[in-house]
Amino acid sequence: DKYLNQMEALFNSQQLPPQEAKHLAFGLGKAFEDLTEFDKSFRYYNMGNQLHRQSYQYDRQGETNHFKNIEQVFNPQWLSEQANKGSSNGTPVFILGMPRSGSSLIEQILSSHSQVFGAGELTCLQELLMGASKKAGVSFPKAFLNVNSDGLSELAENYINELRRQGGNTQLITDKLPHNFLYIGLIAAALPNAKIIHIRREPMDTCFSIYKHYFQEAHPYAYDLNELANHYKNYERLMNHWNTLLPGKILNLRYESLVDNPKAEIEKMLDYCGLPFEEGCLNFHDSNRPVGTASALQVRKPMYKSAVRAWKNYERHLQQLHRA
């Protein structure tokens, strides 16, 4: 293909500045993956990641400490002290987990139901938390150590208003920003009737899918295999904390189970949300709703299994990630 040859020649000429070369490298990685030339594909993905990683600072230990602080603040005592301080509104459905784990698929399925609006990846919860932290003069999570009932109900009310602005009067509105998993303790206190769906995918598939992708948003952990593994372990530990703290509150789904037995998993999901079954949820790929994430093409297809254990094509290049 002449375009592929041109891309390679341009990249190898080393005439492009790094911020342009990295996009070309990720594109070449994808092209050679589609051609099943996995060694060549990995070489380009790896170079794309290295080029981008050189462009910013990232404090790996600082991130780990941040996750530990969240666990310490949102503990059983804090949760019991916040009982009945939030809003009883049951509109939100949070779909969360690691990026590239299947959250777009979950949202596409749910938003194919007549009583659900899929609002996509909303940043309003993060913005409200940052606003509250700024007001308190300390960063999240410490800003919520001594939060009062007015603070929690105001946060919930502002969030619901933004949801309604997005989704009108539908019974349920989804917010699928994956990293909302950081805020589950706060969500449980401010919006105790909100639904929380956690989608988990096999760790190696998740991490390598992240590594292959250049994100428009800031995901500083994503461009180095050791930093990526560290972030994944932080996430896993925090999700264990939430499930222990809030038994039965979170619906934990596995991506592999969903693609293996879609009807049973979709029924489980709808039941958790208090919704009757609708055939449209099985035919989610026929929905014409706009999808603004990297998974926009995937959710237009019927359920497929080819993404399960896809990392094995690159196994010899991923020993470092697997060990970590």
N, C-alpha and C positions, 0 to 999 in steps of 0.2 A: 504494500500500500504506500503510495508516494507520500501521503501526509504523515504517516508514521515514520518513514525515512527522514522526512524534513524535520519532524519533532526531535528525533534522535540526533540528527546532525546539528541542529540548533543548540540542543542541550550540551552536547559534547564539545561544541566550539568554545564553551566557557566565556562567551561574550555577553551573556545576560547577567544583570544584577541579581543577587540572591533572591530578592522578593519576587522576581519574575521566574527565575529558574525553578523555584520550589513548586510553582503551579504546574510547570511543564513536567517535573519529575513525578508528581502525583498522577498526572494524566497518562504518562508513559507506564507507570505502575499498573494502572487500571487497564490500559490497552493490552499489555502483555499478559495480564491475568486472564482477560477474555480470550486471548490466543493460547492459553494454558502453558505459556512459557514462564513458569513460576520462579525460576532462579533469576531470570532477567527482571521479572516483575518486582521481586523483593528488592533487588538492587536499587531500582528507581524509587520505590516506596521509601526505602531506608534513606536515600539521599535527600528526598523531599522533606522527610522528618528532620534530618540533621540540619538542613539549610534553615528550616523554620526555627528549630530549637536554639540556634545561635543568636536569634534576634531578640531574646528577652531573658529576664532573670526569673528564677523560680525557686522558692524555698520549700523543699520537700519536707524537711523536719517541721517547718512552720505549719504546713498543711496538716501533718499528723497531729500536732499539738492542738490545732483548731478542732479537729474531729473529737479529740479526747475532751476538750472543754465543753463541747456540745453534750457529750455523754454525762459529764459531771453536773452541768446546770439542769438538764432535763432528766431528773431522777424521780423515783416514786414519791418522795416527799413534795417536790415541786408540783407534780401532777395533782396530788391530793389537795394541795393548797389552792389550786386554780379551779377546782371543781365548781361548776355552775356559774363561772365568771364570763364565759364566752357567749356566742350566739347559737340559738337552736336551729338556725337555717341549715337545711340539708341539700342545698343546690349543688355544691361542688363535688366533682369526682376527680381526685388527684391520681394521675397515672405517672408513676415514677420508677426510678431504678437507674442503672448505668446507661449512658447513651449507647445506641446501636444494639439494644437488647430486645426490641420489639414494641416499644411504647407507641410508635406511630401506627403499628398494626392494631394494637388494642384500641386506640382512639378511633381508627377507621371502622372497626367492628362496632364499637358502641355508638358512634355517631350515625351509623346506618339505622339505628332504632328511632322510631318516630318521636320518642320523648326525650331524646338526647341531642344536645348541640356540642360539636367538637370545636373548642376555641383555640386549639393548637398550643404552642409553647408560650405561655404568658409570663412576663417578667414582673407583673404588678405586685405579687406577694413579696418578692425580693426588694422591690422599691419601697414598699410599705415598711418592711423590716429595717431597711437602711434609714428611712425617715425617722422611725421610732428610736433607733440607735443613736442617730445624730442628736435627737432631742434629749436623750438620756446622757449624752456625752461619753458613752462607752460603746464599744463595738459589740456585734452579735457574737456569741450568745449572752454575754454578761449583762447586756442591756435589759434582758428579761428575767434577771434573777429575782427582782422584787416588783414585778409588774402587777398593777392593780386591775380590778374588774373593768374600770372605764377604759383602760389601755387595751385590754383584750377584746372587749366588745366593739370598740372603735375600729380596731384593726380588722376584725371580722366584717363589720358593716361596710367599711371602705372596699374591702376585697370583694364582697358580694355585689356591691354597686358596679364595680368594674366588670365582674362576670356577667351581670345582667345587661350591661352596655354591649357586651360582645354577643351574648346568646339570647337576648330577648326573654320570652316567657316560657321557654321549654322547662320541663320538670328538672332535668339534670344538665349541667354544663361541665365539660371536661377541661382540665388544665394539665397538659402533658409535658411540662418542663421537667426533664429527668432528675435534675439535681435538687428538686424539692424534697428529696429524701433527707436532706440536711435539716429540714424544718418539721419533721413529722410530730415531734413532741409538742411544738407550738401549735401546729394544726389541730392536734387532738384536744388541746385546751381551748383554743379560740373558736374552733368549728367542730365540736364533738360529734355532730351528725353527718359530717362530710365523709364521703367514701374514699378509701385509699387503696389503690391497686398497685401492687409492686410486681413488676415483671423482671424475672431473672433468666439470663441465658448462660450457657456453659462459659466459664471464665475465659478460656483461651479464645473461643470464638468472639466473645465480647471485646476482649482487649485487642485482638488483631484487627477486628473490624474498625475499631477506633483508630488504630495506628495507620490504617490504609486511607483514612479520611482527613481531608483538610477542612477544619471547621471555620465557619464565618465568625462564630462567637469565641470568646476566650476559654480554652480548655488547656491550661498550661502544663498539666500533667501528661498530656496525650502524645507527646512527640519524642519520648525516650522510653525504651522498653522497661527499664528498671523503675523509672518514676511512675509509669503506667501501672506496673504490678503493685507498687506501694499504694497508689491511689485506690486500686481495686480492693486491696486488703483493708484499707481504711473504711471503704464503703461497706464491705462485708461485715466488719466488726460493728459498725454503726447500725446496720439493719438488724443484726442479732440483738443489739441493745433495744431497738424499738419493738421488736417482736416479743422480747421478754417483758418490757415495760407495759406493753399494750396487747396482752394476749387476745387473739380473736378479732382485733380491730382492723388489721391489715389483711387484705386478700393477697396472698402470695401465689403468683402463677409462674409456671416454667414455660419458656418459649418453646422448648422441645415438645412438651405435652400438648401445647396449643396446635402446633403444626401436625402432630401425630394423631390427635383426636379432637378436631376443632369443635364439633357440635357439643360434646360433653363439657369442654372448657368454656365455650361461649355461654352455655346454659348456666354453668357455675357462676360466671361473671354477672349475668343478668339477674340471677337469683340474689346475689350479694347486693346488687344495686336496687333490688325491689322492683324489677321490671319484668313484664311478661315476655315470653319468647316471641321473636318476630323473624321470619325467614330472611328479611333484608340483612340481618346481621351475618348470616352465612354467606350472602352474596355481596359482601362489603366492597369487593373490587369493582362493582358496577356503580358505586356512588360517585357523583361528579363534584363532591365538595373539594375546595382547594386545599392542597397540602403543601405547607411551606418548609418542610424539613428535608434532610438528605435522603429520606426514605420515600419521597414522593412517587418515584417510579415503582418501587416494590409493592406499595399498597394498592396499586392499580391492577395487580395480578392476582389470580386465585392463590390460595395457600400453597406454598411449595416447601420442599424439604432440603433443597440443595444448599441452604445456608448452614445446615447442621453439620458440625465438624469440618467446616470449610478450611479451618486453619491447618488441617493435616496436609494440605497441598504444599505448605510452607514449613513443614515440621523441622527440617534440618536447619532452617534459619532461625527457629524460635526456641531453641533449647534454653537460652538465657532467660527468656520470658517464662518458659515453663518451670524452670528451677525457682525463679523468684515468686 
